[in-house]
Amino acid sequence: MASFFASFEWLIYVLAFVASFRLAKSAWCFWREEGYKHRIDWVLLEIQIPRETLRGPKAMEQFLESIYNLKNDPVGPKETYLDGEIVRWYSFEIVAEKSTTRFFLRIPRLLLHPFTSAFYANYPEIEITEAEDYIHKYPATYQELKADGYEMYAMELRQRKDPAYGLNTYVDFESEVGNEKGRIIDPMASIIEIIGRLKQEEVLWVQFLTIPDVYHHWWHSADKIIEKMKSGMKEGHDDSDGTPFRLRFRTKGEEKTLKRIEDKKGKATFETIPRIVYFAPKNIYNRDLPNRGVYGYLAQFNNDDQNIGKIDKIRSKVDWDAFPFILPNRRLFWKRVASYDEYRRRFIPEETIVGKIYNSYPLRFCFWHQPMLLSSTEFASMFHIPTNVVLTSATMDRIESKRLSPPANLPG
């Protein structure tokens, strides 16, 4: 037996060398990427909404198509291994506090001018101002939040099927006739209604971390699905000579599926992490509000092709009869610690194994994040400036009109 292992001793050394090299490479990339992240100068912008807003998801879709072209694409060994450059990400946020809805956008400061220009081009009536980060008004850790008498529920969402399949979009909620002013339903209405019913002490944060998709790894899968759907056959016979042949007609549902996939390939796409945090004093804490209410706002975009689901290993729920069957209360505690911290940091999932280990928490590891792959149309359906359909709500802080700069050619 000893001679048998001795004959493969060289293989053990090779495997050990490969594993050590990969680990060292992962550690190096993580170190360089962390340096790149910390060099980004961030700015938080508040989107102030006027009393009259006629432009809806279509304008947001155009805005997303515009900012997609601002993406950076790390290429070459210098940018990848020395600079540690990664694709810059953005955060779109809905904040509900004291029964009031506010909208925020967090971006790198160097992109401030093109971002605001693209926003004003598509929403000329809104106003954008730099704001203090609202998270600093709240405890820095979940432990401090809990000590103040609050309880918290958090979750992240994912796509349950191949990301090539598309969700329903605002187009499916609109009337087939009329312009945007005549829209029947705004998908944002449900989340605004939920916020409108919050008690003064309840706080809800909804965060969409978006990373421009520069690699399009999902295209291969989409091409395979398209090819399979277009090559489907059905048996039949030629009436002239009885020769058998195969022919198949796609159903309306299959035609719609195919159109969604092809449309998605032609749009700007973003890796998106929907992250929800809700907390309230223990005496009024209502877990169902985020777990069912906010989830329902996003689940309204489900269809037979694609579904949005909760990531069980991240959301604030632990069952004693579920694996690993031990320490359910401690696991739930560390889930809440991690989710609260990740929201405050606007944490994006690490690509390196060392990064995943470094950002893990006791009993809650950093291996379970699953970003969704959304087209500009899909994301615009989830986050856009609410139209007049929902702006009648008293929960909106609205400006009466947009302030404009004086003309440049006025006499001195």
Rosetta blueprint (number, residue, H / E / L):
1 M L
2 A H
3 S H
4 F H
5 F H
6 A H
7 S H
8 F L
9 E H
10 W H
11 L H
12 I H
13 Y H
14 V H
15 L H
16 A H
17 F H
18 V H
19 A H
20 S H
21 F H
22 R H
23 L H
24 A H
25 K H
26 S H
27 A H
28 W H
29 C H
30 F H
31 W H
32 R H
33 E H
34 E H
35 G H
36 Y H
37 K H
38 H H
39 R L
40 I L
41 D L
42 W E
43 V E
44 L E
45 L E
46 E E
47 I E
48 Q E
49 I E
50 P E
51 R L
52 E L
53 T L
54 L L
55 R L
56 G L
57 P H
58 K H
59 A H
60 M H
61 E H
62 Q H
63 F H
64 L H
65 E H
66 S H
67 I H
68 Y H
69 N L
70 L L
71 K L
72 N L
73 D L
74 P L
75 V L
76 G H
77 P H
78 K H
79 E H
80 T H
81 Y H
82 L H
83 D L
84 G L
85 E L
86 I L
87 V L
88 R L
89 W L
90 Y E
91 S E
92 F E
93 E E
94 I E
95 V E
96 A E
97 E E
98 K L
99 S L
100 T E
101 T E
102 R E
103 F E
104 F E
105 L E
106 R E
107 I E
108 P E
109 R H
110 L H
111 L H
112 L H
113 H H
114 P H
115 F H
116 T H
117 S H
118 A H
119 F H
120 Y H
121 A H
122 N H
123 Y L
124 P L
125 E L
126 I L
127 E E
128 I E
129 T E
130 E E
131 A L
132 E L
133 D L
134 Y H
135 I H
136 H H
137 K H
138 Y L
139 P L
140 A L
141 T L
142 Y H
143 Q H
144 E H
145 L H
146 K H
147 A H
148 D L
149 G L
150 Y E
151 E E
152 M E
153 Y E
154 A E
155 M E
156 E E
157 L E
158 R E
159 Q E
160 R L
161 K L
162 D L
163 P L
164 A L
165 Y L
166 G L
167 L L
168 N L
169 T L
170 Y H
171 V H
172 D H
173 F H
174 E L
175 S L
176 E L
177 V L
178 G L
179 N L
180 E H
181 K H
182 G H
183 R L
184 I L
185 I L
186 D L
187 P L
188 M L
189 A H
190 S H
191 I H
192 I H
193 E H
194 I H
195 I H
196 G H
197 R L
198 L L
199 K L
200 Q L
201 E L
202 E L
203 V E
204 L E
205 W E
206 V E
207 Q E
208 F E
209 L E
210 T E
211 I E
212 P E
213 D L
214 V L
215 Y L
216 H L
217 H L
218 W L
219 W H
220 H H
221 S H
222 A H
223 D H
224 K H
225 I H
226 I H
227 E H
228 K H
229 M H
230 K H
231 S L
232 G L
233 M L
234 K L
235 E E
236 G E
237 H E
238 D L
239 D L
240 S L
241 D L
242 G L
243 T L
244 P E
245 F E
246 R E
247 L L
248 R L
249 F L
250 R L
251 T L
252 K H
253 G H
254 E H
255 E H
256 K H
257 T H
258 L H
259 K H
260 R H
261 I H
262 E H
263 D H
264 K H
265 K H
266 G L
267 K L
268 A L
269 T E
270 F E
271 E E
272 T E
273 I E
274 P E
275 R E
276 I E
277 V E
278 Y E
279 F E
280 A E
281 P E
282 K L
283 N L
284 I L
285 Y L
286 N L
287 R L
288 D H
289 L H
290 P H
291 N H
292 R H
293 G H
294 V H
295 Y H
296 G H
297 Y H
298 L H
299 A H
300 Q L
301 F L
302 N L
303 N L
304 D L
305 D L
306 Q L
307 N L
308 I E
309 G E
310 K E
311 I L
312 D L
313 K L
314 I L
315 R L
316 S L
317 K L
318 V L
319 D L
320 W L
321 D L
322 A L
323 F L
324 P L
325 F L
326 I L
327 L L
328 P H
329 N H
330 R H
331 R H
332 L H
333 F H
334 W H
335 K H
336 R H
337 V H
338 A H
339 S H
340 Y H
341 D H
342 E H
343 Y H
344 R H
345 R H
346 R L
347 F L
348 I L
349 P L
350 E L
351 E L
352 T L
353 I H
354 V H
355 G H
356 K H
357 I H
358 Y H
359 N L
360 S L
361 Y E
362 P L
363 L L
364 R E
365 F L
366 C L
367 F L
368 W L
369 H L
370 Q L
371 P L
372 M E
373 L E
374 L E
375 S E
376 S H
377 T H
378 E H
379 F H
380 A H
381 S H
382 M H
383 F L
384 H L
385 I L
386 P L
387 T L
388 N L
389 V L
390 V L
391 L L
392 T L
393 S L
394 A L
395 T L
396 M E
397 D L
398 R E
399 I E
400 E L
401 S L
402 K L
403 R L
404 L L
405 S L
406 P L
407 P L
408 A L
409 N L
410 L L
411 P L
412 G L
